[in-house]
Each structure stands twice: as C-alpha cells, then as structure tokens.
Amino acid sequence: MITRRPKVVVSLMTVGAVVAASVALASTSANAAVEHVDNPYAGATQYVNQAWSTNVLAAAGRAGDATLAARMQAIANQPTAVWMDRIGAIAGNADGPGLRLHLDAALAQKQGSTPIVVNLVIYDLPGRDCYALASNGELPASDAGLVRYKAEYIDPIAAMLSETKYEGLRIAAVVEPDSLPNLVTNASDANCQQSAPYYRAGVKYALDRLHAIPNVYTYVDAAHSGWLGWESNAGPAAQLFAEVARSTTAGYASIDGFVTNTANTTPLVEPYLTSSTLQVGGNPVRSASYYEWNPDFDEADWTAGLYALLVSAGFP
C-alpha cells in the first residue's frame, strides 16, 4: 500500500483462481450516510460464494488423489467474484442464483463490525467482447441494445444495490472487462468500430448509476500488462480512461480505481526478470519474441506505469 495524499492504494484482489491487481484512486461519496473509504479491502473480509465452495469440495471428493484433493480443499473458502454476465443473472438462472441471494449471503457472513467486500463483475455491454468474441453478450451493438442495457441491466442492479438493507456491504464493482481496452488496440476492427460508441456510453452510464451509491466502489477494467503494456498502447489507454471519466456526472471521482488481469494469468511479479532493461548477449531481454519489446513483464510494472499515466491524464 502506498499512503499519501491523495491516497493511492495498490492492492490485490482474488477473483476465483485469478489474481487481479487493482490501482485504486481516491474518490468522494455523494452521500455521507455511509463512509466511502479509500481502500474498501483494508481491514475487511471478502464474500465467499457457497456454490463455489460446494463445487470445489465435491470435485475434491472425486479427485482420486489425496494430495490433489487437499490442494483443492485449501481453496474452497477462497473469495470469488459474482459475475452478472446477462440480464437473467440478476434474478438468477440455470447457471446460478441471483444477485439478491449473494447479497443476503454476504450479510450473513459479515462478522460484527468488520467490513465485508462483495466482488461483483458488471459484464453485459452491447456488442460485448467485440474482437475476440470469446464471450459474446446478449445485447447487440445498437441503440436498442443500449436502451436495454440501461433499463433492463444496469438500472435493476443499481436499484438492488442501493437498498438500505445492503448499505453495510462494500460492493467492489469491476466495470465491463475487456471493453475500453478493445477500443485502444482493436479500433480498426469493424465489430469494435460498431461497438465503440456503445462501450463509451454504457460504461459512462454504469459509472453514473453505481457511483451514486455510497457503498459501491467502481473499478474500470484496464486489461493486463500483456495487452496494454507497450508504450504505444499504455498512453492512449490512459487518455481514453480520462475521457470516459470526464464524461460522467462526477468526473474523475466516479472511478475508484482500475482492475487488471481480471481474466488472464499474467504474473503479479516476475521475480527472475526484475527489469525489462536487462540484457543477455548484448540484447535487451524485452526484445525476445515472448515479450515483443513490451517493457512491462508483470502486473506490478504495468500498474505502476499506468498510475503515472493516469495522474498525468488528470486523475487525482
């Protein structure tokens, strides 16, 4: 944790078995009734999805290998994120229970006055995943798709999170993985060109609605070091994040931070290559085909560089 004013927090968040590095920026709350802290994870526990725990323990029972089973059992109580990947996920569907059940379960897990964080992923933009198409969404990249995104997806989620009974929870909302990063690196792709205005408008709307809830913390997805680490990608990414922030009602304050490595496995720290300037045989390590001249070998390097770029772009 880096402590100064404005406070900046570099924290770790585990989402399932994936490590995500968060760069959190100070923000203010529109409602003083619930304290909006700089780092919601500090001194807090995290929500454990019992469906996850049950599945892990069941799989461990089928492992047929005592060592493997023990390793699986060791992560049965690992906090994981709740993914709202379609409109039907809000009420619950064949893939799992709805958002309210998770929020109620988090209340039951809360221990006295110790804060508890619920990790929530907002993931249903119109034209979602425009380039890789690995997890295509249900809403088309169109005006009609944006209307549904606002009215049938973001509004019901925001309404539920703003209920008084949940004001004691800290909701860490990861806003739309892969969306804005695609506009940085895949701007020439026809699908991404069609999706671009809806990504901007959708993220803006989500930030406006979620930031207005004092106990919700918004983290915009910033891809990972192996995607945006190059200087030619990092600078434009920071500028795009700043543009979207300025378009919101609360401006920079609408974004509590940025989350990286949400759906990737880039190492948090590369212990054996501590500097991308290292040379072997007279050649910089970063020139190797594996790195392709990317100066950021891990998420710690990427988020440190991103922080500097964000401040230069106007973030506090």
C-alpha positions in Angstrom: 0.0 0.0 0.0 1.3 3.5 -0.9 0.0 6.0 1.5 0.0 9.7 0.7 -2.5 12.5 -0.3 -4.4 11.9 -2.5 -4.2 8.4 -1.2 -3.3 5.7 -3.8 -3.7 2.1 -3.0 -2.2 -0.8 -4.9 -4.0 -3.8 -3.7 -4.5 -7.5 -4.6 -7.9 -8.9 -5.3 -8.5 -12.6 -6.0 -11.3 -13.3 -8.4 -11.8 -17.1 -8.5 -8.3 -18.6 -9.1 -7.2 -15.5 -11.0 -5.2 -12.7 -9.4 -6.1 -9.2 -10.2 -4.1 -6.1 -9.4 -6.1 -3.0 -8.5 -4.8 0.5 -8.7 -7.3 2.5 -6.5 -7.6 6.2 -6.8 -9.2 8.4 -4.1 -12.8 9.3 -4.7 -15.6 11.1 -2.8 -19.0 10.0 -1.8 -22.2 11.7 -2.8 -23.9 10.6 0.4 -22.1 10.9 3.8 -24.5 8.5 5.5 -22.2 5.6 4.5 -18.5 6.2 4.7 -16.8 5.8 1.3 -13.2 4.8 2.2 -10.1 5.0 0.1 -9.5 1.2 0.0 -12.5 -1.0 0.7 -10.4 -4.1 1.1 -8.4 -2.7 4.1 -9.4 -4.4 7.3 -12.2 -6.2 5.5 -13.2 -9.8 4.8 -14.5 -10.9 1.4 -17.6 -12.7 0.4 -17.3 -16.4 -0.2 -19.8 -17.9 -2.7 -21.1 -21.1 -1.1 -21.9 -22.5 -4.5 -18.2 -22.2 -5.3 -17.2 -23.9 -2.1 -19.7 -26.7 -2.6 -18.4 -27.3 -6.1 -14.8 -27.3 -5.1 -15.3 -29.8 -2.2 -17.4 -32.1 -4.5 -14.6 -32.0 -7.1 -12.0 -32.7 -4.4 -14.0 -35.8 -3.4 -13.8 -37.1 -7.0 -10.1 -36.3 -7.4 -8.8 -39.8 -6.6 -5.6 -38.3 -5.4 -5.1 -37.3 -1.8 -2.5 -34.6 -2.5 -4.6 -33.0 -5.2 -7.8 -33.2 -3.1 -6.0 -31.4 -0.2 -4.9 -28.7 -2.6 -8.4 -28.2 -3.9 -9.9 -28.2 -0.4 -7.4 -25.5 0.6 -9.2 -23.0 -1.8 -12.7 -24.0 -1.0 -13.2 -20.8 1.0 -11.4 -18.5 -1.5 -13.4 -15.3 -2.1 -14.6 -15.2 -5.7 -16.5 -12.6 -7.8 -20.1 -12.7 -8.7 -20.4 -12.3 -12.5 -23.5 -10.6 -13.8 -22.9 -11.7 -17.4 -26.5 -11.3 -18.7 -29.8 -9.8 -17.7 -31.1 -13.1 -16.5 -28.3 -13.4 -14.0 -29.7 -10.6 -11.9 -32.7 -12.7 -10.8 -30.9 -16.0 -11.2 -30.9 -18.6 -13.9 -29.7 -22.2 -14.6 -26.1 -21.1 -14.1 -26.6 -19.9 -10.5 -28.6 -17.9 -8.0 -29.4 -14.3 -8.5 -27.7 -11.2 -7.1 -30.0 -10.8 -4.1 -29.1 -14.3 -2.8 -25.5 -13.4 -2.9 -26.0 -10.0 -1.2 -28.1 -11.7 1.5 -25.5 -14.4 1.9 -22.8 -11.7 2.3 -24.8 -10.1 5.1 -25.0 -13.5 6.8 -21.2 -13.8 6.5 -20.5 -10.4 7.9 -18.8 -10.7 11.3 -19.8 -7.9 13.7 -18.4 -4.5 12.8 -15.7 -6.0 10.4 -16.5 -4.8 6.9 -17.1 -7.3 4.1 -16.4 -6.8 0.4 -18.6 -8.3 -2.3 -16.7 -8.6 -5.6 -19.2 -8.0 -8.4 -18.4 -8.0 -12.1 -20.6 -5.9 -14.4 -20.4 -7.6 -17.8 -23.1 -7.2 -20.4 -22.3 -4.3 -22.7 -24.0 -4.0 -26.1 -21.6 -5.7 -28.6 -19.6 -7.2 -25.7 -16.2 -8.7 -26.5 -16.1 -7.1 -29.9 -12.7 -8.5 -31.0 -12.1 -12.0 -29.5 -15.8 -12.9 -29.4 -14.8 -15.4 -26.7 -17.8 -14.4 -24.5 -20.2 -12.7 -26.8 -23.0 -11.0 -25.0 -26.8 -11.0 -25.4 -27.2 -7.3 -26.5 -26.5 -6.0 -30.0 -24.2 -3.0 -30.6 -27.2 -0.8 -31.4 -29.3 2.0 -30.0 -31.9 -0.6 -29.0 -29.2 -2.7 -27.3 -28.0 0.3 -25.3 -31.6 1.1 -24.2 -32.0 -2.5 -22.9 -28.5 -2.3 -21.2 -29.6 0.7 -19.2 -33.2 -0.2 -18.4 -33.0 -3.9 -18.0 -29.5 -4.5 -16.8 -27.8 -1.5 -15.0 -30.9 0.1 -13.5 -32.1 -3.1 -11.8 -28.6 -3.8 -10.4 -28.3 -0.3 -9.1 -31.7 -0.4 -7.6 -30.9 -3.5 -5.7 -27.5 -2.4 -4.5 -29.0 0.9 -3.2 -31.5 -0.8 -0.9 -31.0 0.2 2.7 -30.5 -3.4 3.9 -27.3 -3.6 1.9 -25.7 -0.3 2.9 -23.4 -2.2 5.3 -21.8 -4.1 2.5 -18.9 -2.8 0.5 -19.6 -3.6 -3.2 -16.5 -3.6 -5.4 -17.8 -3.5 -8.9 -15.5 -4.4 -11.8 -16.9 -2.5 -14.7 -17.0 -4.2 -18.1 -13.9 -6.3 -18.6 -12.1 -6.0 -22.0 -14.4 -3.2 -23.2 -12.4 0.0 -23.2 -9.1 -1.8 -23.8 -10.5 -3.2 -27.1 -11.1 0.4 -28.2 -7.3 1.0 -27.7 -5.9 -1.9 -29.6 -8.7 -3.0 -32.0 -10.0 0.3 -33.3 -9.6 -0.9 -36.9 -11.8 -3.9 -36.4 -15.3 -3.4 -37.9 -17.1 -5.0 -34.9 -15.2 -2.9 -32.5 -15.9 0.2 -34.5 -19.6 -0.5 -34.3 -19.4 -1.2 -30.6 -17.2 1.7 -29.7 -19.9 4.4 -29.0 -22.0 1.9 -27.0 -18.9 0.9 -24.9 -18.3 4.5 -24.1 -22.0 5.3 -23.4 -22.5 2.1 -21.5 -19.5 2.4 -19.2 -20.5 6.1 -18.5 -24.0 5.1 -17.6 -22.8 2.3 -15.3 -20.4 4.6 -13.6 -23.0 7.3 -13.1 -25.5 4.9 -11.6 -23.1 2.9 -9.5 -21.0 5.8 -8.2 -24.2 7.4 -6.8 -24.4 4.5 -4.3 -22.1 5.4 -1.4 -21.1 1.8 -0.5 -20.3 0.8 -4.1 -16.7 1.1 -5.4 -16.2 1.2 -9.1 -13.1 -0.3 -10.8 -12.7 0.1 -14.5 -11.0 -2.8 -16.4 -7.5 -1.9 -17.6 -6.7 -5.3 -19.4 -3.3 -6.6 -18.3 0.4 -6.0 -18.9 0.5 -8.4 -21.9 -2.2 -6.3 -23.6 -1.6 -2.7 -22.9 1.9 -2.7 -21.6 3.5 -1.3 -24.7 4.1 2.4 -24.7 2.0 2.8 -27.8 -1.0 1.2 -26.0 -0.5 2.5 -22.5 -0.6 6.2 -23.3 -3.8 6.0 -25.4 -5.4 3.8 -22.8 -4.8 6.3 -20.0 -6.2 9.1 -22.3 -9.3 7.0 -23.1 -9.9 6.3 -19.4 -9.7 10.0 -18.7 -12.1 10.9 -21.5 -14.7 8.4 -20.2 -14.2 9.7 -16.6 -14.7 13.3 -17.7 -17.9 12.4 -19.5 -19.5 11.2 -16.2 -21.6 13.3 -13.9 -19.0 13.1 -11.1 -15.9 13.2 -13.4 -12.8 11.6 -12.1 -14.4 10.8 -8.8 -16.8 8.4 -10.5 -13.9 5.9 -10.8 -12.5 4.5 -7.6 -9.7 2.6 -9.4 -8.7 0.3 -12.1 -8.5 -3.5 -12.1 -6.2 -5.6 -14.2 -5.6 -9.2 -15.0 -9.3 -10.0 -14.5 -9.4 -12.9 -16.9 -5.8 -13.5 -17.6 -2.8 -15.1 -15.8 0.0 -12.6 -16.2 2.2 -12.8 -13.1 1.7 -10.2 -10.5 5.5 -10.1 -10.0 8.2 -11.6 -12.3 10.9 -12.5 -9.7 13.6 -13.6 -12.1 13.5 -10.7 -14.5 13.3 -7.6 -12.3 14.0 -5.1 -15.1 13.0 -5.0 -18.7 16.3 -3.2 -19.4 18.3 -6.3 -18.6 20.5 -7.6 -21.4 21.6 -11.0 -22.5 24.3 -11.4 -25.1 24.1 -7.6 -25.8 20.4 -7.7 -26.5 17.7 -6.4 -24.2 15.5 -9.2 -22.7 12.4 -7.3 -23.8 13.4 -7.9 -27.4 12.8 -11.7 -27.0 9.9 -13.0 -29.1 8.0 -13.8 -25.9 7.9 -10.1 -24.8 7.9 -8.4 -28.2 9.6 -5.3 -26.7 6.9 -4.9 -24.0 8.6 -3.1 -21.1 6.1 -4.5 -18.6 6.9 -8.1 -17.6 4.3 -8.3 -14.9 1.2 -6.5 -13.4 3.2 -4.7 -10.8 5.2 -2.9 -13.5 2.1 -2.3 -15.6 0.0 -0.8 -12.8 2.9 1.4 -11.6 3.3 2.8 -15.1 -0.5 3.1 -15.5 -0.7 5.1 -12.3 1.8 7.6 -13.5 0.0 7.9 -16.9 -3.4 8.3 -15.2 -2.1 11.1 -12.9 -0.6 12.8 -16.0 -4.0 12.5 -17.7 -5.8 14.3 -14.9 -6.8 11.7 -12.3 -6.2 12.8 -8.7 
